[in-house]
């Protein structure tokens, strides 16, 4: 019995993080929950690989320096991505404080790194090259269609992924954005309507897959189309 109690006590920090994630599943969007879950995975691996036992009391400046090094050196994360996870950790620590699970406030000193990224975009000519690219893979054709539809309408992947047939009325897409909750009336160009027409008999208006798999497919598409440009990651 004592061994079981000790093991449970040893995991209080991670258990509390899992409770935090569970408590947010109803009120937070899938993307946010995914961010919380990924933070948990990074922390569990950090604890195991670096031998740094995670407790509320040990979330201090020493932890911050070690965890930042781990994210940069082991996980090869950029400044902005590492900053995102630090911000998420601070959100959890505030929740733990408010729920009286922790008295630690050192986390408030943790710096959240943010840097302005270069805006990477395709020109009209490059979009045309991508559109006319001969492809044998149906998988890549679908990824291309979703990407081009997003370009033709100027909308985020999250909004395109939530597109429903009833949102299309006449020549327009009536969109309630995921990020800002604004309601927008998006005129549909000829190219955008042609893409929707291709999938008119499918269950969904567009062949959406996960954003990560979409990104992987886009990299392959752009390499095939020889659309490459040197950029700096920060």
N, C-alpha and C positions, 0 to 999 in steps of 0.2 A: 504493500500500500504506500509506504513511504517513497519508494522508487517512482511509482506512478505520479504521486503528488509533486515530486521534484521535477519530473519531466514536464508536467503541465506548467509549473511555475517558470521553468526555463524558457518556455515559449510564450510568455505573457505578451511580449511586444508584438510578435507575429500574429498571435491570436487576436489581439486588439485591432491590428491592421485588417485582418480578415473580417472582423465584426464591423469595422468602419466601411469596408467595401460593400458588405451585405446591406448595411443601413442606407446606402446611397443608390442601390440598384433601381428603386422605383422613381426617385426624383432626378437622377442624372442620366444623360444619354449614353448610348452604348460606347461611343468613342471615349467618353470620360471614364467610364468603368474600366475600359480596356487599359487606359493610362494608369489607373490605380493598380490594376492587376499586374501590369508590367513592372511597376515600381516594386511590388511585393516580390516578384521573381528576381529582380536585380538584388534586392536586399538579402534574400535567402541565399543566393549564390555568393554574394559578398561575404556574408557571415561564414559560410562553409569554406570558401577558397582563401580568405584572408585571416581566418581564425579570430575574427573580432565578434565577440558575443554581443548580440543586440538586446539591450534592455532600455527602458525609458531613460534611466539615469546615465547611460553611456552614449546617448545621442547628444554629443558635445562637440567642441571644436576639433578635437582629435579625430572623432568619427567623421566630421565634415571633410577634413583634409584627406583622410584615407579613402572615403567614399568617392570624392571627386577624382582622386588619382585612379581609382578603380574604373570609374566611368570613362575617363579619358584614355587610359593606357590599356586596360583589358577589354572594355566594350567598344572602344574606338568611337565614342559618341562625340558629336559636335558640341560647341558651347551652348547653343540654344536648346538642344535636346537634353543635355545634362541639367541645364537650368530649369527645364520643364519638370524634371523629376525631383529636383530640390524643392521647387514650388509645391509640388504635390505632397512631398514629405512634410512640409511646413503646414499644409492644410490638415493633414492627418494629425500632426502633433497638437495643433490648436483644438481639434475635435477631442483628442484624448484628454487635454487639459480641461476642457469644458465638461467632459463626461466624468471628471475626477478620477481618471485612470492614471494620470501623471501630473506631477507638479513642475516638470521641467519646462523652463522658458528659454533655455540657451539657444534653442533652434531659431529664435527670432533674429539671431546674429548671422545666420547662414545667408550668404550672398547668392542671389538668383542671377545667373549670367544670362544676358540677352544681348544679341548683336543683330544689326540690320543685315539681312541677306540680300544679295543681288537678285533682282527680279529676272527670272529666266523665262523666256517666252519664244514662241515660234512666229515667224513672219507669215503673211498671207501666202507667199510663194512656197514656204516650207510646209504649210498646212495642205496646200494643193499637191505637193509631192507625196505627202503622207496619204492623202485621199486616193491618189492614183496608183499607189504602190501595189504591185502584183503580189498577192499572198496565197499560199496553199493552205495555211492553217486557219480553220474556222474560228479557233480560239482567239487568234490574233486579230482576225477580222472583227470580231465582236468587241474586243478591247479598243480597237481603232474607232469603231462606231460610237462607243460611249464617250471616248475622249473628244472626238470631233464634235459630237453633240454639245458637250460642255463648252468647247471653244466657240461654237456658233451661237450659243445662248449666253456665254459669259458667266456661267455659274459654277459654284464649287462642286466637287465630287459628291459631298454629303447631300447636297440638294438634288443633284441628278439621280443619286441612288434612291431618293425618296419619291421620285416622280411616279404619279398614279395616272391612269387613263382619264379619270374624271377631272384632273388638273388641266387637261388640254381642252380648251373651248374655242372652237373656230380656228382662227389664225394665231392664237395666243396660248401661252403657258401661264396659268395663274399659280404663282409660287409663294408659299409661306416658308421663308428661309429657316434653316436649322439653326444657324448661328445667331442671327439678329432678331428672328421672329417677325420680320417685316413681310408684308404681302406685296408681291411685285407682279406686274403684268409684263410678261416677256414675249415680244413679237417673235414668231417662228419664221426663220428664213426658209427658202426653198430647200437648201441642203439639210437643215434640221428636220424638216417635214419628211424628206426622202428617207432619212434614217429611221424615223418613227414608223413609216410605212413598211419598212423591211420587217418589222417585228409585230405587225398588226394582229397576227394570229397566235402570238405567243402569250403565255400567262401574264408576263410583265411587259411594259412598254419598251424597256431597254434590257439587254442581257447583262445585268449587273453582277459582278463578282466582288470579292474583298478588295479594299483599296491597295493592300500590299501586293496582291497578285496582279492587280491592274498596273501598278507602278513597275513591277517586274516585266510585264508584257510591253509596256511603253518603252522601256529601255531597249528591249529587243527590237521593237519596231523602228525606233530612231537609229539604231545601229544599222539595221537593214537598209534604211533609207539614206544612210550616211548623213544624218543630221546630228553633228557633234560640234560642241563648242567647249573650250577650256573655261572652267569656272573655279572659284575659290570657295571651299567649304569652311565655315567658321562655327 
